[in-house]
Amino acid sequence: MAYELVGSQTWCKWFLPCIGFAAKKYTPPMPGLSNFKGEVYHTGVWPQYGVNLRRKRIAQIGTGASGIQVIQEIGDDAKHLTIYQRTPNLCLPMKQVKLDPKEEQKKKDSGEYEEMMKQTKNTFAGFAYDFMGKNTFDDTAEEREKTYHRLMHEEGGFHFWLNTYQDMLFVQEANDEAYKFWRESVRKRIKDPKKRELLAPEHPPHPWGTKRPSLEQRFYEVIDQPHIDFIDVNTSPIEGVEENGVRTKDEGVVDVDVIILATGFDSVSGSLSQIDIRGTDGNPIAVHWKDGVRTGLGIAIHGYPNMFYLYGQVLLFRGTVVR
């Protein structure tokens, strides 16, 4: 394979495009977005100088990882915040704390961090912890309650997800038990009954843990404030954007000063398909994938025999299945 660079060509036996998988922002097709008279920001290209959103009417579309982060930060200061949600994010408490430099140095000197890095090479998800060596119903209901509470509310982070019972991601009944505890924990933090059902529904939107949960500090307390509204775009889809706001099927136009697009990246095809990489048939990847993304094990593409890209392992997540 050869590629041109400012008039020159470089020939290689193997071609490894290490260009990342979250480089091309995704903006959903919304009629009229270019006509909006206010400010529009995408979380994937957030201004480095920051944005003054104090006392402004804000529409945020999307509640993925960046969406959760933004809502936590702007919710208190916004005059009014309308959140357009497709799928509830099954967030976990981050339990973030400030580190003590002296204690951190002790851990480094003792080799604790070095040992943790070694452990990551032998765990399911590459963390310094792994699933417990027992199944969900090996414990009594009381023991499960204590275990779940410790993982979620004491350990925090991804412990409730990836340091839990070994059958949680593989047996439906075990998965249901984990979701039940998560739901009850979250609903205690939300007073508004409508928001409670939208964010922690009785029936999960997908098996718990099969979609990466986001980490939050006080997300559920922030969104429970009366000046923050949710619109479920599954029942009331966005029909377009007007000069002064966002129009949905049931609510009509909600007037706003700012639109925030927390709509993520074209993470599968975006990075590769925006480069003119041509295969043995002479077609670029964008043409090859025009009817859908097709790969070999998430690291190679048929017709591009000496090209291998490096983010397939992130997308595959080791083939997690719930049955």
Buried (B, 14 or more C-beta within 10 A) or exposed (E): BEBEEEEEEEEEEEBEBEBBBBBBBBBEEBEEBEEBEBBBBBBBEEEEEEBEBEEBBBBBBBBBBBBBBBBBEBBBEBEBBBBBBBBBBBBBBBBEEEEEEEEEEEBEEEEEEEEEEEEEEEBBBEBBBBBBEEBBBEBEEEEBEEBBBEBBEEBBBBBBBBBBBBBBBBBEEBBBBBBBBBBEBBBEBBEBEEBBBBBBEEEBEEBBBEBEBBBBBBBBBBBBBEEBBBBBBEEBEBBEBBEBBBBBEEBEBBBBBBBBBBBBBBBBBBBBBBEEBBBEEEBBBBEBBEEEBEBEEBBBBEBBEEBBBEBBEEEEEEEEEBE
